């Protein structure tokens, strides 16, 4: 009975680790980049803590109403809806759904990371946590624990066989 419970816990933990790895890292292999929504500017569509999955998009494929993720400065990423597109100078006017007015500065196309394809609620909190030092230690500890959970049953099997051989 203990062995069955142990196997169930191990299976659940390893399945969760694989699913999280796919959702946070594996999606990059098929062209998606995940970003955490940090503010309420896109409420109610996207809430703080949601993880949006962004895919590169050509300028010609953008249209009014699309939700895009773009860079402001060197390191700030924003996700807002397209309010207008200027094809002459390849700039985009954006607006957060919860904001009263359009954003003050138009976005240059070269600053567009991509168009939001889908989102997963609250997974952004986990994604952000994993990127901190504490989060990295937690992932290492969880992975180490999972390895130990796989090794322990094998050790008991070997010690059980040795005791049977002695009899």
N, C-alpha and C positions, 0 to 999 in steps of 0.2 A: 504494500500500500504506500509506504514512504517513497519507494522507488518511482511509483506512478506519479505521485505529487511532485517529486523532484524533477522528473522528466517534463511534466506539464509546465512547471515554472521556468525551466530552462528553455523550452520551446517558445513560450510566450515572450520571454526576455530577448531571445535571439531574433524572433520575428519582429519585435518592436525596433530593435537595433537596425535590422535590414530595411524596414519601412522608413525609418527616420533618415538613414543614409541615402536612400533613393530620393526622398522628398527634399533633402537639404543639399545633396551633392550630385547625385546621379542624374537629376534633371538637366544638369549642365551639358551632359553628353548629347542630349537631343535638342540643344539650342535655347533652353530656358535659363534665366537667371532669377533667383528668388531675392526679394527685398522685403524688409519689414516696414509696415506702415507705422509711422511714429506719432502722427498727429491726427486730429479729428477733422481735418479739412476735407476729407472725402466721405464723411458720414452722410448718409447711412450706408452707402455702397460698400465702403471699406472702413473698418474700425481700427483704432490703434491696436497693434499687436497682430493684425492679420498679416499673412505672408502672401505677397503678390508675386506671380510668376510672369516674367517679362520676356518677350521674344523680339529680336531685332526686326526692324521694319524699314522698308524703303520709303523715302519722302513721298513718292507718288501714290503709295498705298495708304497714307494717312488720310483720315477724313474727320470732319467736325463730329464731335461726340465720342471719339475714341479716347480711352484712358491711356496715357503714356507716362513713362518714368523718364526723368531727365536729370542732368547734372546742373547744379548751381555752384559755381566756384570749382574748387578742386576736389572737394570730398562730400558735399551735401547732395543727397538724392531726394527728389520730390516726385510724387505721383499725383497728377491732376488730369482733368478732362480737357480736351481740345475745344476751345470756344471759337477759334477762327484760324485760318491758314492763309499766309501770304506767300503765294507761289513765286512772286517776283524775286524776293530776297530770301526765300526759304526759311521763314520764321513762323513760329506757331504761338498763338495767344492761348494761354491756358487759364483754367479756373478750377478751384476746389469746389466740389459739389455743395459743401456747407458754407462757402464764402459768399458774401454779398456781391462782390465785384470780381472782374478779371484780375489776374496777377499783373503787377505793375510793369514787369519787363517781359517782352516776348522771348521765346526760347529759340535759339539758333538750332537748325536741324542737327548739326554735328554734336550737339549736347544731348540729343535724344538717345537714351539707352535702348528703348524699345516700347512696344505696345503691351499692355497688360492682357494676358490671355485667360488667366483664372487666378483665384485666390483660395487660401485655406485659412479659416478663422483661427486666431490665437497662436498659430504655429510660429509666428514671428518672434514671440517672446522667447521661445526655446532657441530659435536660430540666433537671436542676439545674445542670449546667455552663453551659448556654446562658444561664441567668439571672445568671451572674456577669459581671463586667466582661471577663475574659479570654474567656469564652464568646461574649459579644456581639461582641468584636473578631474572633473566629474565624469567626463567622457572616458578618460583613461581608466578611472576607477571602475566604471560600469563595464568597460571592455575587459578589464582584468578579471572582474568578478565573473563575467560570462565564461571566460576561459577556464577559470577555476571550477565553475559549475560543470563544465564539460569534462574536466580531468578527474574530479573526485569520484564519480561512479566507476571510472576505469581503475582507480587505485583500490577501491573496495573489491572489485572483481578479482584483481590479481591477488590481494591478500586472502580472499575467500578461497581461491584455488590452492594457494599454498597450504592453508590450514586443512583442506580436504586431502591434499597429498600426504600430509603428516599422519593422517588417520589410517 
